[in-house]
Amino acid sequence: MSQQNAVEVIDVSKNFGSYQALRSVNFEIRENEFFTMLGPSGCGKTTLLRMIAGFETPDRGKFLLHGRDIVDIPPHKRRVNTVFQSYALFPHMTLAQNVAFGLENLGWERARITARVGEMLERVHMGAFANRKPEQLSGGQRQRIALARALAPEPEVLLLDEPLSALDLKLRQAMRDELRTLQRDTGITFVFVTHDQEEALDMSDRIAVLGSGEVQQIGTPSEIYEEPSNQFVADFVGETNFFEVEVLESTEKTATVRTPFGQVISVPSSTHVLPGKATLSIRPEKLNLGDQAQGVAFQAEVVKKHYLGGYSHYQLSVGGVEIRASRRNASREGDMISVGSTVHVGFIEGSARVLAA
């Protein structure tokens, strides 16, 4: 195994009774990487996280931590710590005592524990609160203490099980930045589980999209969003339009298709598709409207409009085919395209994608 891999997941399968949660999952998590497992409820992401932590055992396959098989190693002997959604702080202890707890169990000397606790509280901007109890803290502050406690023993890997889901929107956004900074500053590999696509795109070095107990795609945020490998990934990550098209000819990377609007275009393809019916995906923001329309062009009727401050979202109709489009409100007056009007629509061929099923 390469020295650059912190965790390796090898042919892992897991059943719960007759339900198969994971099917022959394989991937690697690199050293000093912010790696996210993203997917809907029931896709297997939390089960994978719990198996890395040692709280579940695979039915088949194994996990390597820096090259060492850890399947038979109990959780407390793995250099892996977990930050839970519930934070799991001890209510009767001060914040300093919460952070010190794991270090005491590891047998660290008192002076070393005191220094490390002080360092970690400062790192999460909670040094002035050392003697408070968890009940005296806000949700965001409790989150910081849970992070400090998990990071204090210098784990090789930090596992984060949807730790931001209980926070309000503004605080979640602030904590994203703090988590990313913590990961960069400590150099520890972070493995993050979430169903929130925006969180995953914002924080991750790479993302594994899981669905139906399998890895659907692994890539950088831009690869996952701009180059989805199949319909599941395109549909789950962000919004997109799906159109049925006819494939006239194709290579491994491109396909020439006839669109529902009559044009014949050549677009990128996620796989070598055979002639016949296929699915074309194009993101709403890739469709340019009105005076911005360029490339492949047609006209559409504006059926609905949703003004959301910085952007306006539209539902369009072209010969009975519904399309969603998004346009940035660049001027102070906002977007002037009105419901019921006919608007020019255009997109660049390279911004669309023919997908595998």
N, C-alpha and C positions, 0 to 999 in steps of 0.2 A: 504493500500500500504506500502511496505517495506520502512524504512527510508533510505535505500541505493539507492533508485531510484530518480534521478533528474527529469526525464521526463518519462511520460507513454503515449503511443499512443494506443488508445482503439478503435478498430473496425472502423477505419477511411476510408471513401470512398469519392471520389471527381470526378465529371463529368465536362467537358467543352463542353457544347452542347451535341452532341451524342457520344463524345469521353470520355471513362471512364479512367481517369488518375490513380486512385487508387481504389483498391478493398479490403475492409475489412482488412486493415493493422493493425497489433498488434505487438508492441514490447516495451521494456523498456530500458531506458538509465540510467546507474548507476551514482551515485554521484562521482565526481572527475574522470570521465572516458573520454578518447579520443575515441569517437564513430564516425565511418565513415559510411555514406550511399553511397554505390558504385553501379554504374550501367551505362548502355548506355544512350544516349540521348533519352528522351521521356519515361523513366522508372518510373518517378514520384518522384525522389529524391529531386529535387529543389522545387516541389510543396509541399512536406512534410516539407521542411525547411521553406518555406514561411508561412505555416500554424502554425508552432511553433512560428514564429516571429509575427504572427498576420496579415500578409499582404494578406492572403487568409483564407477563412472559409470552413470547411469541409461540405459536404452535409449530412454526417452521421458520428457519432462517436465523440470522444472528446480527448482533450489533458490535461494531468495533469502536473503541474509544482510543484514539491515537495508536491504532494497530492492535490493541488488546481486546480480546473477546470478553464482553462484560455481561453476557446473558445470565451466567450463574453467580455473579457477584451481587450481594444484597445492596439495596439502595444506599444505606449509610456508609458503605465502603467504596462507593463510586465518587469520583471527584466531579460530581454533577449536582447542581442545586436547582431548585424550582421556585419560581414566583407564581403563586396561585392567584386565581381571579378573586378569591375571598381575602387575600393577604395573609390570613392565618397568624396574626400577631398575638402574643400572650397578653391578655388584658391586665393582669395583675403586675406586670413588669413595666419598668420605665423603658423609654426608647433605647437608652444605652444598654440596658440589660437584655432587651430583645436582640440587639445586634451582637452582644457578647455571647449569647446562649450557645450557638453552634461552636464558637471558638473554645469555650470551656469544655464542651464535650469532646473536642479534639485534643484536649490536654495542653493547650497553649499556656505559656507562663503569663502571670497576671500583668506584668509590665508590657508585654507584647500585646496582650488583649486590649489593655487600656489605650495604647497607641493606635491600634488598628481600628477600634471603635471610634475614636476621635477623628481619625482620617476618613472613615466611611461616612460618618455623619456630616462632615464638612463637604465631602464629595457630592452628597445629595442635598446640600444647602439646608441641613437640619441641625447644625451644631448647637444652636442656641436653645434647642428643645430637648436636649439629652435627658432631662429629669422628668419630662412629662409622660403621662400614660397614653396609650393609643386612643382611649375614649375622648381625649382632649384635642384630637387632631381632625382635620378635614380629610376627605377621601384621597385627595392628591398627596397630602402629607403622609398618610398611612402607606400609600403606594411607595413613596420614597424610602420609608423605613423598611418595608418588605424587600426592596431592592438592595438596600445597604446590608441587611442581614444575609441575603443570599450571596452577595458579592464578597463579604468579609473573609470567608475562608479561602479565597482565591481559587474558585473552582475552575476546572479546565473548560467546562461548558455550562452556560446558564440557560435554563429552560424557562420560557414565559408562556403561561397558559391563559390567553386572552386577558392580560392584566389590566387593560384600559377600559374594558367593557362597562364597568360600574361608574365611570366618570362622565361628567357632562362634556358637551362638545368642545368648549373652549379649553377645558383642562386636558382633555384627550389630546388636542392638538399641541398643547404646551409639553405634555409628557412624551409625545413622540420625539420632539427635539431633544429632550433630556435623555431618553433612552439611547438615541443614536449617539449623542455625545459621550455618554457613559461607556458604550461599547467601544467607541474609538479610543477613549482615554485609557481604558483598562486593558484593551487588547484581547479580551475574553470572547470566545465564540458564543454568540447569542442565537438560540433557536426559538423562534417566536411563532405561536399558533394564533390565528385569527380567522374570522369569517368576513372581516372588514377589508374590502379591496383597497380603499384609499390608504388605510394604515400600511398595508403590505407594499403598495407602490411607493409610498413616501419614505419608508425606513429601510427597505431591504437591499442587500447586495444582490441576492438571488431569491427567487420564489419557486416553491414547488406547489403547483395547483393540483389538489386531490379531488377526486370525484368517484363515487361508486367503489371505494376501497382501493383505487389504483392511482398512480401518478399520471396525470394527464399531460403535464408539461413542466419542465424546469428551465428557468432562464432569468435574465435580468428583468427588472420591472419594464423597461422599454420593449424587450423581446416579447414578454408575456402580453403586453397591451397591443403593440403594433404588429406582432407576428404570431398570433395565436395558432396553435397546431391543429385545433379541431373546433367543432361547433360548441362543445361544452365550455372550453376556455374562453372563446370569444363572447359567449353569452353570459358567463359568470363574472368575468372581469370587465367592469365598465358596461356601457350600453352599446348596442350595435344594431344595425339593420341587416336582416337576412333576406336575400332574394333568390328565387330559383332561377338558374341560368342554364343555357345549353352549352356544353363544352364542345367546341369544334375541333380543336387540336390542343396538345399540351406537351410540355417537357417536364423535367423534374422540378423546375422552379417557376414556370409561368404557364398560363393557360389562356387560350383565345376563346372567348365566350360571347354568346349573344344575350344581351340583357333583356329584361321584361319591357324596356322602353325602346327596343329595336336596334340599339347600337351593337356593333361588333368591336370588342376591345380586348387588349392583351393585358393581363393583370398577374401579380405574384400569386403563387399557389403554395399551400402548406404541404402538399404531397403531389405525386404524379397522378393526376386524375384521368380517368378514361373518358372518351367521348360519350356524350349523353347528358343526363341531368346532374346538376351539382348545385352547391350553395355558395353564393357570393356574400361576403360580409363587408360592410363599410360603416365606420363610426359616424355618429350624428355630426360631430364637429368637423369631419372631413368634407361634409357637403357645404359648398359655398352658395350663398343666396344673393339674389338681386345683382347689384353692381359688382359684387365680388365673385360671381359665377365664372368659372373657367374650366378648361379641359373638356371632359365628356359632359355635354350640356343637354338639358331638356326643360320643359316647363311643368309646374305643379300648382295645384290649388292649395291655399293655406286653409286648413280645416280648424285647427286649434292653435293657440299661442299661450305660453306660460312665461310671464316676466319674472325673473329671479335676480334682479339687481344687476350683477355683472354680466349675466347671460340671459338670452331669451331662447326658449325651446319651442319648437314647432312640430305639429303633426301635419304632414302634407299628403296629398293624394295625386297619384298619376295613373289615370286610366283604371281606377279601382284598386291600385296598389298603394298601401300606406307606407309612408316614410317618416322617420323622425330626423329632424335637423336641429342643430344648435348654432347660435351666432352670438359672438361677443358684442355687448353694448358699448362700443368704443366712444360714442359721443354722449354729451350730457343729456341730450334729449331722449336717449334710449333708442331702441330699434323701432323704425317707423313702418315695418311690414305689417299689414293688417289682415285679420281673419276675413276670408272670402275673396281676397285678391289672388291674382295669378302671378307667380314669381318665377324668375329664371333660377335654375338649380344646376350646379356643375361640380365635378370632382376630378381630381387627378387620378389617372389609371393606377399609378403606383400606391395610392392610398387605400385601394380596395384589395380584397384577398379571397381567393377560392379556397374553401376549406374541405378537409376530410370530414366525414360524418361523425 
